[in-house]
Amino acid sequence: MRDGRLSFLATPAEPEVIRRQESVLILLNLTLLAAIAVVHLLFGPLLGTPAAIFFVVVMARFLMQTIEFFWLRGGEPRPTGRVLLRYASAAIWVNIAFAFAVALVGGKEETHYVVLMVIPVVAAAFRYTPLGIGVVVAVTTALTFLEVWIYYQRHVAMGVTEYFEATNVVLVYAVVATVVAFLVVELRHDRERLRTSLAELESTRDRLVSEEKLAAVGRFASAIAHEVRNPVAMIGSALALARDPAGDPAQREQWNEVAAQEARRLEALTGDFLTYARQKRPDLQLAGAATTVGYVAEVARARFADAGLEIHAECPEELVAAFDPYQIQQALLNLVVNAGDATPAGGRVTVGARRGTRGGVDFYVENTGPAIPAEVVPRLFEPFFTTKPRGSGLGLAISRTIARGHDGDLALDANGPSLVRFVLTVAPGAAG
């Protein structure tokens, strides 16, 4: 964008950066305008009251700047990047013209309203190339000396000291422009370095994610091979022994039963693999949590009828939430089975639900068995990790996947010598 009035522009910043910078400059200008008006009102008897045109110019610019501020920070649609650049460039020259006009109509000796030109000098250091900054400083310098010359042409003869004071003022412009421009260049360089570093980090992250996915696939395949190998080996051995014509018929029948049991185990493992790998999105529907909790408790009572366990259900009848009843039942059953297997005879397993502290619904399963060993806790939700001799290690992983599908989570909430509790949350947004 180096055509016409934008030829002095340095590398354009993002629209939001320009909007923020211009808003700060406007607020600074408004503060100075208000201060000038207050000073004249408070010290009018000493300084003398300026002409009415002075207050008209100040108030008009105050109103303009207020409108510009709300235009920049107002609602949608906000000005585009090119419009903002044109505005920022034009604002520099408008502020220069305004500062010169105020200095002319102020009608006071040694008031030096041209110091208001510091603001457009700062803006130029943000927006322009060194050539553009030099032009702005040259113009503000010329106008500062011109204002002094015009004042003394209208009033009294000018002394050399007035040129000296004007020189001090323009030196301020040069120093401010140099310092701000240097800082802006450094900030731009830092921003570019940060962008480069961010791009490298994103590239590294993508590569690590890709490698982690490949590693996860490898672990998944290895776990499947490990879990499937044993049943297949057992089936092969059992069928080979069952086909031996010299074997005892009762033994052959026993080997056939072993093959059938391993086949059923292999089918169950395959089902768990598919459930974990192809978890469906929940079919959310408004349902009573008590119904789901009661169903899970009844299934648990049937499963552990001969284990000497107490199965309890706890849930307010009025507790309603939006969730997939089938998936939540599946997740809770996984938790209940684990709890029942870990609870000694005479122990107690409780499945329940309550309103969550953040407005959601918390389903929980707790048991009175021994605490989970500390070395096992970090790996509880790791796929294929199990402490059971014939478990697939997918129960807790599947339950957590279901919980997260409901925008919630599954966590170990308590792990003591007499109480172990898992809590499955349904997100507040789904609660009824």
HELIX and SHEET records of a PDB file:
HELIX    1   1 GLY A    4  LEU A    6  5                                   3    
HELIX    2   2 PRO A   15  LEU A   42  1                                  28    
HELIX    3   3 GLY A   44  LEU A   47  1                                   4    
HELIX    4   4 ALA A   52  ARG A   73  1                                  22    
HELIX    5   5 GLY A   81  GLY A  106  1                                  26    
HELIX    6   6 TYR A  113  MET A  117  5                                   5    
HELIX    7   7 VAL A  118  ARG A  127  1                                  10    
HELIX    8   8 PRO A  130  ARG A  154  1                                  25    
HELIX    9   9 VAL A  160  ALA A  242  1                                  83    
HELIX   10  10 PRO A  249  ALA A  277  1                                  29    
HELIX   11  11 ALA A  289  ARG A  303  1                                  15    
HELIX   12  12 PRO A  325  ALA A  342  1                                  18    
HELIX   13  13 VAL A  377  ARG A  379  5                                   3    
HELIX   14  14 GLY A  395  GLY A  405  1                                  11    
HELIX   15  15 PRO A  428  ALA A  430  5                                   3    
SHEET    1   A 2 GLN A 285  GLY A 288  0                                        
SHEET    2   A 2 VAL A 320  PHE A 323 -1                                        
SHEET    1   B 5 GLU A 310  GLU A 314  0                                        
SHEET    2   B 5 ARG A 348  ARG A 355  1                                        
SHEET    3   B 5 VAL A 361  ASN A 367 -1                                        
SHEET    4   B 5 VAL A 420  VAL A 426 -1                                        
SHEET    5   B 5 LEU A 410  ASN A 415 -1                                        
END                                                                             
